[in-house]
Every structure is written in structure tokens, then in C-alpha cells.
Amino acid sequence: MALKDSFANIPKSQKILMIVLVFLAIIAAYYFLLDRGMTAERKSLEQKRDALRGELNEKKILAANLDRLKSEIALLESQLAQALLVLPEEKEIPKLLVSINSLGLKAGVDFLLFRPGTLVNRDFYGEFPVSMKVQGTYHALGLFFDMLSKMPRIVNASDIKIIPLPPSKGKEVEKGRDTIVSEFTATTFTFAGTKGGKASGSGKTS
């Protein structure tokens, strides 16, 4: 009762001031306790939203390029498969050497040396050199190299040396007589871990 009487005795202007101060205190409490917390949460949500937008845009870009990337990968895989077809497995080399020997005889050269070397392993393939020495005519040698270049498997001829044979004394060169001896290295290639298959491409002779 005494508190009511004291409040009743306060001038009206002071009462109004007290009410205003209480109202301001409530607003301040709301700002510091509630609104600031909501502001921090809103900023956190905005940051998450921006991050999700960025991630979404990246995925949209990837999706737009996905078909193109798939086509490029398929093309590269096809090119690799075609390249591997001309590289025999190591176990196929003896058969390949028999084919090379048969081509030489068919072209008209005689083998003075046919010495397979040792397989040299590279990154994903191997090189198998064969030292050869043949005797015949220029035409027969050229035909032999041409046949090698058209083999389904890659066979490179390198380090080629051609030595003319001297004619017999007092005799003219007979037609069809051997006129040259040639030494060279024929190298074929193997692919490690992949089965060779039939190929339609040509080899190379250099």
C-alpha cells in the first residue's frame, strides 16, 4: 500500500518518464538477447546459401560439359584400342618372326643372318629387335621393305647398310644375279598386359 501511495504521489511527468525508460529497457533487452542472436543466425544461413549457390553453379557447369567429356573419353579409348591392335603380345613374337622370314624369301632375298635380340621393356610396351643380314638385288630388298611396311603388326627397319657386291672379273653382271648385301635391324613392339588382336593398319619402315 505504501508503494502504491508513493507511486501515486509521483508527478505525472516523472511517471511518463519512468514508463518510457521501462519501454526502452525492454527494447534494449530484445535487441541484445533476441534480435542479435537472430541476426547472427541469419548471417550464417546467408553464408551457407551463398556456398550452396556456388556449388550448384559448379555442378551446372560440369553437367553442361559432361556429354562433351564423355565423347572425348570414348574417342581416346577407341584410338588407344586401335593403337594396341598393332602391338603383339610377347608370346606372338615367334610367329611374327616366321612371317618376316617368309616375306623375305618371297621377296627374293637370302638370309645370311637372322638373330633375334632381347626384349627391352619401356613404360607400357617392349621393343624386340632382330639383327638381319640379307643378300639379293636392289629390287628384291626394296620389295622386302615394302612387305614389312604393310604387315598388320608394326615392324621398323633401322640402321640400314647396303654393300654392293663386286662383279666377277671379266664378266658382265648377269640378270637376276645378287648385287648387294644389306644389314639392318628390324624392330617390333609388344604391349605389356594387353592381348594383341587382328589389325588393319600398316606398319612403318624407316
C-alpha positions in Angstrom: 0.0 0.0 0.0 2.8 2.4 0.9 4.4 1.6 -2.6 1.2 2.4 -4.3 0.9 5.7 -2.3 4.5 6.6 -3.2 3.9 5.9 -6.9 0.6 7.9 -6.7 2.4 10.8 -5.2 5.0 10.9 -8.1 4.3 13.8 -10.5 2.7 12.8 -13.8 5.7 13.9 -15.9 8.0 11.6 -13.9 5.6 8.7 -14.3 5.7 9.1 -18.0 9.5 9.2 -18.0 9.6 6.0 -15.9 7.3 4.3 -18.3 9.4 5.4 -21.3 12.6 4.2 -19.6 11.0 0.8 -18.9 9.9 0.5 -22.5 13.4 1.4 -23.7 14.8 -1.2 -21.4 12.5 -3.9 -22.8 13.5 -2.9 -26.4 17.2 -3.0 -25.4 16.8 -6.4 -23.9 15.0 -7.7 -27.0 17.8 -6.4 -29.2 20.7 -7.8 -27.2 19.1 -11.1 -26.3 16.9 -11.9 -29.3 17.5 -9.8 -32.3 21.3 -10.1 -32.2 21.0 -13.9 -32.0 18.7 -13.9 -34.9 21.0 -11.7 -36.9 23.9 -14.0 -36.3 21.9 -17.0 -37.3 20.6 -15.1 -40.4 24.2 -14.3 -41.5 25.2 -17.9 -41.0 22.3 -19.0 -43.1 23.1 -16.5 -45.8 26.7 -17.7 -46.0 25.5 -21.3 -46.3 23.1 -20.2 -49.0 25.9 -18.5 -51.0 28.1 -21.6 -50.6 25.3 -23.8 -51.9 24.7 -21.5 -54.8 28.4 -21.6 -55.7 28.4 -25.4 -55.5 25.3 -25.6 -57.6 26.8 -23.3 -60.3 29.9 -25.6 -60.4 27.7 -28.7 -60.8 25.7 -27.0 -63.6 28.9 -26.2 -65.5 30.1 -29.8 -65.0 26.8 -31.1 -66.2 26.9 -28.9 -69.2 30.3 -30.3 -70.2 29.6 -33.9 -69.2 28.4 -35.1 -72.6 31.4 -33.5 -74.3 33.8 -35.0 -71.9 32.2 -38.5 -72.3 32.5 -38.2 -76.1 36.2 -37.2 -75.8 36.9 -40.1 -73.4 35.2 -42.5 -75.7 37.2 -41.2 -78.7 40.5 -41.5 -76.8 39.6 -45.1 -75.6 38.9 -46.0 -79.2 42.1 -44.6 -80.5 44.1 -46.4 -77.8 42.3 -49.7 -78.6 43.2 -49.3 -82.3 46.9 -48.5 -81.4 47.1 -51.6 -79.2 45.9 -53.8 -82.1 49.2 -53.4 -83.9 51.3 -54.3 -80.8 51.5 -58.2 -80.4 51.9 -60.0 -77.1 55.3 -61.3 -76.3 54.1 -64.9 -77.0 53.2 -63.9 -80.6 56.7 -62.8 -81.5 58.0 -66.2 -82.7 55.1 -66.4 -85.1 55.8 -62.9 -86.3 59.5 -63.7 -86.9 58.4 -66.7 -89.0 56.2 -64.3 -91.1 59.1 -61.9 -91.6 61.4 -64.7 -92.7 58.7 -65.9 -95.2 58.3 -62.4 -96.6 62.0 -62.2 -97.2 62.1 -65.4 -99.1 59.0 -64.4 -101.1 60.7 -61.1 -102.0 63.7 -62.9 -103.3 66.4 -62.2 -100.6 68.6 -64.8 -98.9 69.1 -64.5 -95.2 72.8 -64.6 -94.2 71.9 -63.6 -90.6 68.6 -63.7 -88.6 69.4 -63.1 -85.0 66.6 -62.2 -82.5 67.7 -59.9 -79.7 66.5 -59.4 -76.2 63.2 -57.8 -75.3 63.7 -54.2 -74.0 60.9 -53.1 -71.7 59.8 -49.5 -71.8 57.0 -47.7 -69.9 54.0 -49.6 -71.3 55.5 -51.5 -74.2 58.5 -53.5 -75.2 60.9 -53.4 -78.1 62.1 -56.6 -79.7 65.0 -56.1 -82.2 66.1 -58.6 -84.7 69.5 -58.3 -86.4 69.3 -59.2 -90.1 71.8 -59.6 -93.0 70.3 -60.4 -96.4 71.7 -60.8 -99.9 69.9 -60.1 -103.2 69.1 -57.4 -105.6 68.1 -53.8 -105.0 64.7 -54.7 -106.3 64.3 -57.7 -104.0 65.5 -55.6 -101.0 63.0 -52.8 -101.8 60.2 -55.3 -102.2 61.1 -56.9 -98.8 61.0 -53.5 -97.0 57.7 -52.7 -98.7 56.2 -56.0 -97.5 57.4 -55.3 -93.9 55.7 -51.9 -94.0 52.4 -53.5 -95.0 52.4 -56.1 -92.2 49.5 -55.9 -89.8 52.0 -55.5 -86.9 54.4 -52.6 -86.6 57.9 -53.6 -87.8 60.5 -50.8 -88.1 63.7 -51.3 -90.1 66.6 -49.1 -88.9 70.4 -48.8 -89.1 70.2 -50.0 -92.8 73.6 -50.6 -94.5 73.8 -51.6 -98.2 77.0 -53.0 -99.6 77.3 -53.6 -103.3 78.8 -57.0 -104.3 81.8 -56.7 -106.8 81.1 -58.2 -110.2 83.0 -61.3 -111.3 86.2 -60.5 -113.1 85.9 -60.3 -116.9 82.1 -61.0 -116.8 79.2 -58.7 -117.2 76.6 -58.7 -114.4 74.1 -61.5 -115.0 70.5 -60.6 -115.0 68.9 -61.6 -111.6 72.3 -62.1 -110.0 72.7 -60.9 -106.4 74.2 -57.5 -106.4 74.0 -56.3 -102.8 74.3 -57.3 -99.2 72.2 -55.4 -96.7 72.5 -55.3 -92.9 69.7 -53.8 -90.7 67.7 -54.1 -87.5 64.0 -55.0 -87.7 62.2 -54.0 -84.5 58.7 -54.9 -83.5 56.9 -53.8 -80.4 54.8 -55.5 -77.7 52.3 -54.1 -75.3 52.5 -55.3 -71.7 49.3 -56.7 -70.2 47.1 -56.4 -73.3 46.1 -59.1 -75.7 47.0 -58.4 -79.3 44.3 -58.7 -82.0 43.9 -58.6 -85.7 44.8 -55.2 -87.1 44.1 -53.5 -90.4 46.7 -50.7 -90.2 50.1 -50.7 -91.8 53.4 -50.9 -90.1 56.3 -48.5 -90.7 59.6 -49.0 -92.3 62.3 -46.3 -91.9 
